Amino acid sequence: MLIQKESDKSLYTDVWVVAEVGGGKVQPVTFELVGAARPLADARKSRVVAVVLGSGVGNEAPTLFSHGADHVLLVDDVRLAGFTDEIEASVLVRLIGKYKPEIVICAATTRGRALIPRVAVTARTGLTADCTELGIDPENGDLLQTRPAFGGNIMATIRCSSHRPQMATVRPRVMKALEADVTRTGEVLHEKVLDSDCSKIKRIVEIVHGADSAVNLADAAIIISGGRGMKGPAGFELLHKLAQLIGGAVGASRAAVDAGWVPYAHQVGQTGQTVQSKVYMACSISGQIQHLVGMQSCDMIVAIDKNPETPMMQMADIAIVGDVFEVIPEIIAEIPRL
Ligand SMILES: Cc1cc2nc3c(=O)[nH]c(=O)nc-3n(C[C@H](O)[C@H](O)[C@H](O)COP(=O)(O)OP(=O)(O)OC[C@H]3O[C@@H](n4cnc5c(N)ncnc54)[C@H](O)[C@@H]3O)c2cc1C
């Protein structure tokens, strides 16, 4: 148990960002979290500490400093290769007990969602999952954790007033990474994995990736997204073909997901993923607000719809008025000539 008394809150300082690590590298979502942590730490006159758990991650600190971290807490151990939530959770709880961060944030990725609840429960503190906005109450240092609630019908701001640390997972692609400043430096603190952190794990036999893990909308530069007008799974085959030809990923509106034409992992929007691709092609998606909030930050929006008056067609940089079953095959036919 880390803290139960109000009076102990003053012992807790700094904003921790638990880095998302994959293949020995800190993943880009971490820089978004560091960008989000910076104003929180500034408001509390404290520091941003990036916590990196992994194997072969010894060289990752400079990029974290350049994106806004003040300190890097590095735990580099072969037992952290791959992802074992029990070990990482045990290490994190120990370090939280030792350093007493005021705030701990982590990406709401598969890894973060598996890891952080274990940590919060063991540390006996609160956790708000899937935040889309973070702020600080200047009166008392409470972290204001805003997230969609009741199926996205309201935005709820949640506090963890009597316990520390305050913990939150943050949706990828919602926060902005800071411009990298290579002149920034900081301090690296080294910590170890103890045998006691690994006591529960016997042996990982195999890691099996599900079919949906191939859908990586968050990192896709081009997204070809389909809506109700694709009319069924065969329509989505057309989108997959186009996406494959131009190296894109396939997204979808909730209408298409609810109809069972494409798995939920493809859904973009308020109750799906938030994306920030360079190109977002919306094929027969009308552009209701719940969809727009998930993709409106994309650099270029191309829309294809029979109806030129839809919100998506009105906001698009390029709006093509036409039938998707005519326009998309024409685009596919042109690609070999480009
Ligand atoms: C709490 C809540 C959360 C939600 N979360 C999400 C979310 O995360 N993501 C999301 O997408 N939605 C979400 N929705 C649903 C959202 O409100 C819309 O219902 C949904 O986005 C509509 O999907 P759509 O644009 O594919 O369908 P529609 O609105 O029916 O639009 C279909 C479009 O296709 C066009 N069309 C039809 N046939 C063709 C053709 N042959 N060629 C060209 N164009 C054609 C039509 O003109 C129309 O513009 C949520 C709703 C609620 C209440």
The ligand as an ORCA input file, in Angstrom:
! r2SCAN-3c Opt
* xyz 0 1
  C     -22.383      7.497    -28.547
  C     -22.070      7.302    -29.994
  C     -20.781      6.986    -30.368
  C     -20.465      6.798    -31.726
  N     -19.176      6.501    -32.095
  C     -18.882      6.415    -33.416
  C     -17.547      6.165    -33.838
  O     -16.618      5.984    -33.033
  N     -17.307      6.113    -35.162
  C     -18.282      6.288    -36.114
  O     -17.987      6.213    -37.309
  N     -19.550      6.494    -35.727
  C     -19.883      6.547    -34.422
  N     -21.181      6.729    -34.056
  C     -22.226      6.649    -35.102
  C     -22.387      7.940    -35.906
  O     -23.280      8.802    -35.248
  C     -22.943      7.618    -37.311
  O     -24.150      6.886    -37.165
  C     -21.997      6.800    -38.186
  O     -20.716      7.386    -38.174
  C     -22.546      6.769    -39.611
  O     -21.723      5.977    -40.395
  P     -21.652      6.215    -41.956
  O     -21.184      7.590    -42.255
  O     -20.897      5.076    -42.533
  O     -23.176      6.023    -42.403
  P     -24.218      7.070    -42.958
  O     -24.346      8.251    -42.087
  O     -25.458      6.307    -43.292
  O     -23.553      7.588    -44.309
  C     -23.400      6.781    -45.439
  C     -22.957      7.690    -46.584
  O     -22.719      6.875    -47.719
  C     -23.174      7.567    -48.861
  N     -23.393      6.548    -49.917
  C     -24.271      5.508    -49.910
  N     -24.090      4.735    -51.002
  C     -23.070      5.299    -51.700
  C     -22.419      4.952    -52.913
  N     -22.736      3.859    -53.610
  N     -21.403      5.749    -53.345
  C     -21.063      6.852    -52.655
  N     -21.644      7.225    -51.495
  C     -22.637      6.450    -51.028
  C     -24.426      8.295    -48.433
  O     -24.695      9.385    -49.279
  C     -24.011      8.715    -47.022
  O     -23.403     10.008    -47.021
  C     -21.496      6.922    -32.711
  C     -22.788      7.242    -32.313
  C     -23.087      7.430    -30.970
  C     -24.492      7.783    -30.571
*
